[in-house]
Amino acid sequence: MFKKTIITAVMIMAVAWSFQAAAQETRMVGDTIYNPTIMFNGHPAKYTIAGISVTGVDNYEDNIIIGYSGLAIGQRIDIPGNDLKNAAKRFWRQGLFSKVQIRVEKTVGDKAWLIFDLRQQPRISQVTYVGVKSNEKKEIQDRLGSLVGNQITPNIANRIEQIIVKYFASKGFDKATCKVTQQPDLSKKNEVLVTVTVDKHAKINVHKIYITGNQVMSDSKIKRTMKKTNEKGFFNILKWFSQKKFTRTDYEEDKGRIIAKYNEMGYRDAKIVSDSVVTYDEKDVDIYLNIEEGKRYYINKINWVGNTIYPTAVLNDVLGMEKGDVYNQKLLNKRTQEDEDAVANLYMNNGYLFFQLIPTETKIEGDSIDLEMRIYEGKPATINRVVINGNDRLYEKVVRRELRIRPGELFSKEDLIRSAREIAQTGHFDPEKMDIRPEPNEENGTVDIILGLESKANDQVEFSAGWGQTGIIGKITLKFTNFSIKNLLYPSRYRGIIPQGDGQTFSISAQTNAKYYQAYSISFTDPWFGGKRPNSLSISGFYSRQTGINSSFYNRQYSNYYNSVLNSYTGTGYNPYYYNSGYNYYENAYDPNKYLQMAGISVGFGKRLKWPDDFFTLTADLSYQWYSLKNWEYLYYMNNGVSNSIVLGLTLARNSIDNPLYTRRGSMFSLSFRATPPASLFGKKDWAKLKSQNTEASKKELYRWIEYWKLKFQARTYTPLTDPDGRWTLVLMTRADIGLLGSWNKHLKSPFETFYVGGDGMSGSYTYATETIALRGYENGAFTPWGYEGYAYDRFVVELHFPLMLSTSATIYPLLFVEGGNAWTSVSKFNPFDIKRSAGVGVRVFLPMLGMLGIDWGYGFDTVFGKKGGSNFHFVLGQEF
């Protein structure tokens, strides 16, 4: 009341000052009086406003200012009187002016001409923040919006202070203060320099939480229920990584969580009778909670009202709650609304978008509650339009073919969610920014589906270099994920320098270090071959040539090394010849009489299945591979000759993950079987004799046509540990891989397609015709050294993922992992329980132009072939299955 009185008095003084005419001389010309003297203690006279002029505000139109006053030409007013006083008040209330004067310019008879002499509030030319960090400054500016160029008024200054204090309170600085000051900018007219000074004081933490009145739930259980209001202290082990700062908003939410937890246990009357936050010291507070638990309630009867589509028995089965169950309000909400198989989704997946279900407590007697499930089914909603916004990469038909929702069909929530997943899986749109929403029209029973998409770059260009035994190995890969082969011969349809729009994938790769090593590959995939059904077609080919190292070069290097050591030992100093030979290390290493050449081509066809569900796919592929070896001493079973293989592969896979870059939920399973024809079983050749001869000629005959079968099982699951629909979701990933390489004929063990196990799993130039398997914490190939080729392996992994950045430009998340695995030299020795263990940390970075990159540090706990795994760093390039 006192504050209101002061404000009123100030306004009255301001209005009175507003009518004080400047000390100007009153003069009379004929019947016109200029600058007439206004006597405020005299009797008012009636005048008609004949004109109004405005001064001092160049940035406003006169008619707008006159409109603010509430006066108009031709209006009869009293001078002096309430009309002019009210006009002045209106100007002050706008908050736009630092000076308001209303003067009578002249009078002629009963006509008066008025002047509105105003001065604008100053505008902000610059804002300086004191006492805040750069990241805090950015977040504050986002909340305040643009200030520079706007007028600064007392209300705006107060608003700035309030927003900043509230911001720091949310960060745990509950005692933060903010002061906005301003000073004239001498370089600019009517503009000011604004300084925002913040004193955050110490961050407020929770010292102790004291709870009374609780019997059903212990103190520790209630404290665990409070997710963001936690006691500090070393011995609070379960909350080591939880938030310790105290904020009012989080505290109020946690009180709601306590009551929700009681409701979940059947205590519907539970309430917090009183609570207080008391200062403990400058940095800490104590919290006191007094809880009244009430009694526990049970369900007595469930009655369904309004259901005509589904009988009561079906709805009861879906609900999964019955008489005698604890009255769990959280479970009731999940079974009626939230779960994938909830009652609401039973209706919405069959067109009933306007469905409503309101559980109502109709009778409470003792500890028993009768529930009435009141249903409004409405009419089925038909999809009217499907609108796609934000797509500037794909032809629209390519996006629409992924959709499970089409105009004219009944609405289905399940199909809407599945459509969102399928769009995310294409990789052409940012899954974190998809806005897919229905816009229902209950009057005509239709719904429009609006797909708000944001395109992202998905093509990849990889330039990389590595260091091998024969020097630097360079690699370039071009991967176009939105290729359009039908437009290849029509340059006018190109988008940029390549044909795009059909969502096909075309990649080409070259890897070389000149004459020592060369590898080339090309591939093409169409996920909708023919454009009508999700049947995929893939074609790929490759060629590589690896040249060996001259044996005399090795001998010379060893001799030089030996002489160098000897000279050092005898004190004769370093050996210049050894140094020169090192400088010309690769000059004489090349041996054209040692090489391995490989070439191959593969064609695959995949089909999406409808059973067991349409997440399954079945893929068949046929491939031919050619191997040519000369004096190739790096393979254990074969050194010279030409080998061939024709392989038929079948893969059954299921993929239900929600996001290929940062997966929150879902799973991936794959079971594949690849085999060559067992031709040796039908011939009359003595394979045992050929093997026992162990000559070059016998080996050439043995391996002219390679025979093997290869069975692989791979599985991944993703479980969200926090809100799966939130942005910052903690995810638990589990993985299991098993691979077996067998032979149709015990005498024809394949020298190719073996498993190279250990390390980062990236293919190098010395893993010839093998499949590389990562096992972190150990060196590359540690489990399958020369002479111990891998014919069986397993790998089990548990990882914890948390996102740091999820944007169109980059996806970044760190991870913790524990894993185990092993490799065996034959299928018969396979033992899934004999594993070598490791653990470590890592990070993954996805960049649209480069793909997935990563680095892991792992520590191997076990010994393999006499060497302990120990500490190892691993680099990752590309997405693993």
N, C-alpha and C positions, 0 to 999 in steps of 0.2 A: 504494500500500500504506500509506504514511504517512497519507494523507488518510483512508483507511478506518479506521485505528487510532484517529485522533483522534475521528472520528464515533462509534465504538463507545464510547470512554471517556466522551464527553459524554452518550451515552444512558444508560450505567450510572449516572453521577452523577445524571441526571434521575430515573431509576427509584428510586434510593436516596432522593432528596429526596421522591419521591412517597409514600413510606411513612412519612415523618416526621410523626407525629401532632402536632397543635397542642398547645401546652403546656396541656393540660387535666388537671384533677385526676381520678385514678382513684378510683372509689368503688364500694362493694358494697352492694346491697340484697337481702337474702335470698341466694339462689344466683345472682343476676344481678350481673355485673361490668360497670360502665359505664366506657368509655374505658380498656380494659385496656392495660397497658404491654406493648409487643412488643419482645422482646430478639432483635435480629438475629444476635447471636453465640451465642444459646442453641439448644437443640434444638427443632425444629418439633413442633407438636402437631396432631393431626387434628381438623378441625372440619367440620360440615355447614353449608352456607350456608342460614340460615333466612330471611334477608331482605336486599334490596338497595335502597338509596335513592340518589337523584341530586340534587345541588345545583349551582347556578351556571350552568345552561344552560337558560334558560326557553324557548328556541326549538326544543327537541328533545323528542320523546316519550321517557319514561323507558325504555320497552322497546327503543327504537332504541339508546340509549346502552348499555344493558346488553348488547345484542347485539354492539356494538363490542368489549366487554371479553372476550368468549368465556366468561364465567362464567354460571352459572345457579343459581337457587334449588334446593336439594336436592343440589347437587354437593359431594363430599368433597374438601377441599383441605388443604394444609399451611399453617399460619401460624406463623412466616414461611415462605415457600417460593416455588418457581418459578411457581406458578399466579398469584399476585398480581403477581409481577414481569412475567410475560408479558402480563397484562391491561394493566398500565401501558404496556408497550411498544406494545401495539396502539393505545392511545389516542394516543400520540405519533405513530405512523406515519400516523394519519388526517390529521394536519396541520391539524386544526380547532381545537385547543386550545392556549392559551398556558400553562395551569396544569393539572397532573394530580396529584391526591392520592387515595390509596385508604386509608381508615381503617376500623378495627374499632370500630363504635359500641358494641357490648356483646356479651357472651357469657353463655350459660346452659348449663352443662355442656359438652357437645361441640357446641353450636350457636352460630353466630356471625352477627351482623348487620353488613353492610358499608355504608359510605358512599363513593360516588364524588363527590369534591369537585373540580369542573372549572371552568375559565374559558375561554370561547370566544375564538378569535382575533378581533381587531377587524374590523369591516366598513368598507368604503370609503364615505365620505360625499361626497367630491368629489375629482376628479382635475385637476391643473393641469399643463400641458405648458409647458416652458421650452426655448427654442432651436429651435422648429419653426414653420413657416409654417402658415397656416390650411388650405391645401389638403393639406399633409402631415399635419396633425392629423386631418383627416377620413379620409384613407386609413389612417392608423395605427389610428384607432378602429374602422374596418371590419374590420381584421385582428384586433384584440384582442377585439372584441365588447364587450358591456356590462360595465363594471367596477363602477360605483356600485351599492352594496347588497350586493355580494359580499364574502366574507371575504378578507382579505389575509394571505397566508402567505409564508414565505421562498421556497417553490417558485414561488408565483404571481409574486412580485416578480422572481425570476430569469427566469421565462418572459417577462414583459413586457420585460425588458432584452434578452433574446435576440431576440425578434420585432422590436423596434425597430432593433437593430443590423443585423439581416439586411435589414430594409426599406431602410435608408439605404445598405447595401452594394450593393443592387440599383440604387440611384440613382447610384452612382459614388463614394459617400463610404465608401471601404473602411476608413478609420481612425476611423469614428464610434464614440463611446462613449455609454453610457446609464447613468444612476443613478436608482434608485427610492428615495425617502426618504418617511418618514411621521411625522406628529406628531398627538397627540390632538386631536380636535375637541371643544373644551370645551363646545359647545352640545348635544352628543349623547352619550349613554352608550355606551361601548365602540365608538366609531367614530373613524376617523382621516382626516386630510387627506393625500392622496398627491400628491407632486410628482415628475413625471418630467422629469428634466433631461438634455438631449441636447447633446452637443458634436460637431457633424458634422465638424469639421476641414475641411481643403481637399478638394475633389473630386479624385479620382485620375484622371489621364489617361495615355495611352500615349505615351511619348517616342519610342522606337524599337522595331522588331521585327527581331530578328536571326535569320536562318534558315540552317541548314547541312544538308548531306547531300542537297540537292535538285538534280537535273539535268533531269528531265523538265519540271517546272514552274518557271518563274522566280520570283524573290522577289516581284516585283510581282503576278504572277498568284495566288500563294498569299495575298498580302495582300488582293487583291480578293475572294478566296473567303471571307475572314473578314469577315462582314457587320457585326458589332457590336464588334469589337476592331480599332480603327483608329488609326494614328499621327496625332498632331496635326501641324499645319504648314501654312503658307500654300500651299506648292507641291504639296501633295497634292490636286490639283484634282479628281480623280475622287471624292474623299471629302469634299468641302467640306460637304455637307449630311448626312453620315453621323455616327453616334454616335462621340464621342471619349472618353467616360468609360470607365473600366475597371471591370468587375464580374466576379467569379469565375464566376457562372452563365453569362454571355454568353461568357466566355473558353472554358469547357468546351464549350459548344455550337459555338463556332467551330473548335475542334480537331476535333470530329466532322465539321464541314463540309469540312475539309481532307482527311480520310481518305475521305469520301464522294466528293469530287471526284476523287481518285486512283482510287477504285473505278470511277467513271464512265468513266475513261479506260482501264480494263482492268488497273490495278495493284491486284489484290485483296489482296496481301500488304503493302501500304503501312502504315506505322505511325509514330507519333511516339515515337522511342526515349527521348527525355528532353525536358523543358521546365522552365523556371524563370521566375519573375517576380521581378525585382530592383529595389529602390528606386533611383531615379535622383536625385530630390530630394524635397522635402516634398510636391510636387504631381504627380510623374510617376514612372512605372515603365518599366523596359525588360523586354522579353520575349525569351527565347531558346528557339528550337525546333530540335531535331535530328531530322531526318526520315530514315527508311529507306524508299526507294521500292519496292524489289523489282523484279520483272520484269513485263512486260506479258503478259496472257493473252488467248487467242483461243478462240472456240467451235469445238469439233471435231465434236460430235454432239449432237442434241437428240432425246430419245426420250420419247414420251408413254405414260403408263401409267394405266389405269383409265378411259379415255374410251370411252363406248359411244354417247353421243348424237350427238357430232360426230366425223367421221373425222379422222385425223391430218393429212391434207392441208389441211382447213379450219382446224384449229387452228394449223398452221404459217403459213398465210396471215394469220390474225388476229395472230399473234405478231409477224411481220415481222422475225424474226432467223433467221439461218442460219449454216451452217458457214463459217468464215473471218472472221466478224464479230468485232470487238473485244468482249471479255467485259465489257459495260457493265451493271453491276448496277442502276444507276438506271433505265436504259431497260428492263431486264428487269422490274423492279417496275412500271413504268408500263404496259407492254404486257400484263402479266398481271393487274394489279389496278386501276390508277388511271385510265387513259384512258377516255373515254366509249365507245370501241370496243375496250376491253381484253377479254381472254379471259374474265375473271370476269363482266363485264357481258353477254357473249354468253350465258352460262348464266343469270345472274340476271334478265335481261330476258325469259326464257322460263320462269320459274317456279322455277328451281333455287336457291332461297334458301340451302339448306344446303350448297351447293357449296364445296369447298375445293381449293386448288391450292398445292402445295409444290414449288418448284424445288429440286432436290437435285443437288449435285456428286458424281457417282459415280466419276469417274476424272480424275486430274490427271497428265498425262505431259508433261514438258517445259513448254512454254508453252501447251499445249492442255488444254481442259476438256470433259468429257462431262457433259451435263445430262440429268437424268431428271425430267420434269414429272409429278409424282404427283398424280393427280386423284381426289377423292372427289366424285362427282356427287350422290349422295343422291336423294331422291324430290322431285318437283315440289311446291311449297308452295301451298296454296289459301288465299285470303283468307277468314278466318272472320268477323271483325268490322271495321268502320271506325268508330272512336269519335272524336267531335268534342267537344273541351273548350274552354271559354273563349269560345264564340260567344254574345254577348248582343245582337247587332244584327240579324242576318239570320235569316229563316226557315231552318231547317236544310236544307230541300230546295234552297234557293238556293246554299248552300255545296256540297252533295253533287253538284249538277249540274255543278260545275266539276271534279270529281274524275275521274281516269282509272282509279281503283282502286275495285272494287266487290266485296262479299261473293260468294263462289262462283267468282270468277275466279282464274286463276293469278297469282301474285305477279310484278310487273315493277318492277325498280329504275328503269327509264326512266320508266314511268308514275308512279311515286311522286315522282320529281323534277319531272316535268311538272305533277303535281297541286299541288305546292308553289308552282310558278311561277304557275299560274292563280289560286290563292288570293291570292297577293301582288298580282296584277294587278287584283283587284277594288278594292283600295284601302281595304278595311274592316278590315284586320288589319295589325299591325305586322310587316313582313317580317323585321326584325332579331331578333324574339323568337319566331318560329315554331319549335316543337319537334315535328317530324314523325318518328316512329320506328316501325319494325316490332318486334313482340314475337313471335318465332317459338316454336312448340311442335313440336319435331322428332318427338316421340313419335307424335302423330297427324297430322303433315304439314300443319299449318295455321299461319297467322300472323295476328295482330291488328295493325291499323294504328292508331296513336294519333296524333291530330292535336291538338297543344297550341297553341292560338291565343290571341292577346291582341287584343281589339277596340280600335279607335282611332276617334276622332271624324274624320269625313271630310266633313261638311257645311261649307259655307263661307258666310260673311256678309261682304260687302265694302262698306265705307263709304269713299269717297274723294272728294277734291276737287282740282281742277286750275285753273290760271289760264290763260284764253284771251284772245283779242282783245276779247271782250265780257264780261269779268269772270270770276267764280268759276263753275266748272262742277261740280256735285255729282253723285255717282253712288252708287247702291245696287244691290247684286246679292245675291240669295238663291239658293243652289245646294244642293239636297237630293239626295244621291247614293244614298240608300237608300229611295227613294220607293216607294209601293205604290198604284197607281191603282185597283186592284180594291177597296181598302178605303176609297176616298175618301168613299163614302156610308155608311160604317159607323163612326161616331165611337167606338163601344165598342172597336174594334180598334186605335185610334190608340196610338202610343207617343209620349207628349208631346202636342204640338198638331198634329202632322201624321201621316198614314198612312205607316208605314214597314215594311220587312222584305223587300221583293221585289228590292232592288238596282237599281231603276230610277232614272234621273236626271231631275230636274225643276228648271229654273232660270228665274228671272224677273229682269229688269234694267230699271232706269230711270235715265236720265241727262239732266240739264237745268240750265239757268241761267235759268229762267222763259221769257220770250217770245222770246229769241234762239235758243235751241237746245233741242230735245227729242228724245230717242231712247228707244224702248221695245222690248224683245224678250222672247220666251218660247220655251222649247224643252222637249221631252220625248224621252227615249231609253229604250227597253227592250232590253237586250242579249240577252234570250232571249224573243223575241216568240212567244207561244203556250206557252212553258214547257217544250217538249220538245226543241228543237234550238237551237244557238247562232246563231240568225238574229236580227239586230238590226233594230229599227224606230225611226226618228227622225222627229220632226215639229217644225218650228220656224217662227216668224213674227216679223216686225219692222216697226216704223214709225219714221221720223225726220223731223224738220223743222228746217231751218236757215234763219235769216233773215239777210239781208245787211246791210252797213253803208251808211248814207246817204253818197252821194258828196259832197254839200255839207258834210257833217261832216268828211270828210277834208280838203277844201279849206280849211275854217275853221281846222282844227287846224294845217295847214301855214302858213296866214297868221299865226296867233298865234305859232307857233314862229319864223317869219321876223321878226316885229316884236320878239319877245323878244330874239333874237340881235342885231337892229339896235340896240335900246335898250342892250343890254350893251356893244355896240361904241362907241356914242356917249356912254356914261357916264351915261345917264338912269336906270339902275337897272332892277329887274325890272318886269315888266308885270303889274299886278293882274288884268287881264282874262284874261291867259293862265293865271294861277294858278286863277282861278275856273272857266274852261272845263275845266281839268284836273280840278277837283273834281267838276264835273258831266259827266265824260267820257262816261258812257254814257246820259246823259239824252236826248240828241238823236241818238244813233247809230242807233237802231232805224229800219229802213226796211221797212215791210210789203209794199212792191212788189218786193222782192228776196227770193226764197226758193228753196229746193230741198227737195222732199218725196220720200221714198222709202218704199216698202212692199214686202213680199215674203213668200212662204210657200214652204216646202220640205218634201218628203217623201222619206225615204231608206230603203232596205232593203239589209241586208248579210247575207252568208252566209260561214261558215267553210268553206274548201276542204279537200279531202283530198289534192290533188295540186297542186304538187310535194310539199308536205308540209302538215300541218294548222296550221302557223303562218301560212298565207296566208289572206287574206279578200278577197272581192270585194263591192264596194258600188255600188249604183246609186241615183241620186237625181234627182228631177224638181222643178224650182223655177220659180216665176213671180215677176218683179220689175217694179215700176212706178215710174217717175220722172216728176216734174212740176217744171218749171223756169220761173221768171219773172225776167227781167232778171238771170240768174245769170252774172255776168261772171268767175267764178273758174274755170270750165271752158273749155278752149281751143277745143273743137270745137262746143260747143252752149251756148246761153244761154237760149232760150225753147222751150217746147213740152212735149209729153208723150211719153215713150218707154216701151216695153214689151219684155220679153224672156222667152222660155220656154227653159229650159236643161236639157239632159239630161247627167248626169255619170256617169262610170264610174271607179272607183278600185280598183286592184289593190295590196294592201299585204301586207307581211310584218313581223311583230313577234315577236322572240324574246328581248327583254330580260328580265333576271331581277328587276328592281325598278324601279318607275316613279319613285321619289323619288331614290334614289341608286343608279344603275345601275352594276354592276361588269362585266358581260359581256353579249354579245348584240348584236343589230342591229335597225334599223328601216328599211324601204324602202317607198316609196310612189310609184306611177306613176298619175297621174290625167289624165283627158281630159274636158273639159266643152265643150259646143258648143250653139249655137242651131241651129234648122233653117235651111238655106241657101235661104230662100224667094226671095231676090233673083235667084238664078240661073235661076229658072223663070218669072219675069215678063217683061213686055215694056216695062217702064219704063226710060227713058233715065237711068241713074244717073250717068253721066259728065256729062250736061248739068246735072242737079240740083246736082251738086257744084260745077261751074264757076260757077253762078249766085251762090252764096255769099250768099244772102239769108235772112232769117228764115223766110220761107215755105218755101224750098227745104230748109233745115236741118230744119224740122219734119217735112217729108216724108221726108227721108233717114233720120232717126233715130226715126221712129214705131215701128218694130220694130228692136231692136238685133240685130246679127248678129256672131258671133265664134266662134272656137275657142280653147281655152286648154289648153296641155299643160304639166304640171309633174312634175318628178322630184325627190324628196327622199330622202336616205339618211343614216343615222347608224350608226356602229359604235363599240362600247365594248370596249377591250382592257385587262384588268387587268395592271398592271406589277408588283404584288406579289400575295401570296396572295389569290386570288379568294374563298376561303371565310372569310377573316379579316374582322374588323370594320373595320380601318383600311386599306382597300385603295386604293392609288394607281391611278387609271384614266386612260387615254388615250382621248379621244373625238375622232372625226373626223366631219366633216359635209360634204355636198355638196348644193347646191340649184340647180336650173335651172328657169326659168319662161319660157314663150313665149306671147304673145297675138297671134293672127293673125286674118285676116278671110277669109270666103268670097268676098267681092267687094272688089276693090282700091279701089273708090270708097266703101266703107262701113266705114271704120275706126272701131271702137267707141270712144266717148268714156268708157265706163265699164269697170270691171274691170281697169284698168291697174295697174301696180306702182309703189308709192311707196317708193323705196329710199333707205336711209341712216338712221343714228341708232339709236335703241333698238328700233324696230319696233312701238311701241305706237300704236294708233289714236288719233287726235285728232279734234277736231270739224271739221278743215279738210282731211281726206283723204277727199273725197267719193267714194263708190262705187269705191274703190280698195283694193288689197291692200297692206298695209304690210309691208315687208321690212327687217329689221334689218341694218345694216352698221356696226359700232362703230368709233369713231375719227373719225367724220364727223357733221355735223349732220343732224337729221331732214330727210329729203327732199333731201339735198344732191345726189343723182344724178339726181333728176327734178323740177327746179323747174318753175314755170309755163311752159307752151309746150314742154316737153320731157318729155311723158308717157312713162312706161316701158312698152314693149311686149315687152321681153325683159330678163332679168337672170340673173346667176349669183352664187353665194356659196360659198366654200370655207373651212372652219374646222377648226382643230386646237386642242383644249382639254385641259388637264391638271387633273384633279379630285382633291381629297383631303378626306375627311370630318373635320369637327371635332365634330359631334354627330349621333348617329343614335338618336333616341328617339321615343316616342309623342307627346311634346309638341312636338318640333321636329326638323327635319333641316337641318343647316347644313354647307355646304362651300364653301371658296374655290376659285378657278380662275385659271389662266393661259391666255391665248389668243393665237393669231395667226390672222388671217383676211384674205381678199381677196375682191373682188367688183366688179361693175359693173352698169350698166343702159344700155339702148339704146332709141332711139325707134322702132325697127322690127325685126322678126324678121330681116330680110335683113342687118342690121348686126351681128348677134350674133357675138361673138368670145370664146370662153371663155378665151383666153390673154391678153386685155387686161383685167387686173384692177388694182384699187387696193388697196393693202396697209395693214394696221393691226395693232397688237398692244396688249395691256394685261392688266389683272387685274380680278377681280371676286369677288363672293360671292353665294351663293344661300341663301335661308332659306325653308323650307317650314313654315308654321304651319297646323294643321288648319282653323282658322276663317277664315283669310285666303287660303290657297293659297300659290303660289310667289311670293316677292318677291326682288328682287335689285338690286344696283347694280354697274355696271362703269365702270372708267376705261379709255379707249382712246386711242391716239395714231395718227392717220392720217398716213401717210408721203407721200402723193401729193396732187397738186393736181387739184381737180375744179371745172370752170367758173371757173377763175382764182383759186380759194381753196384753200389747203392745209388738209388735215384737221385737223392739230394735236391739241391736248389737248381731250378731251370726256368728260363724265360722262353715263352713261345709266342710266335706271331701268327695271326690269323688273317687270311685274305679270302673273302668269299663266304657265302652262307652255307653252313653245314645242314644236312638233313638232321 
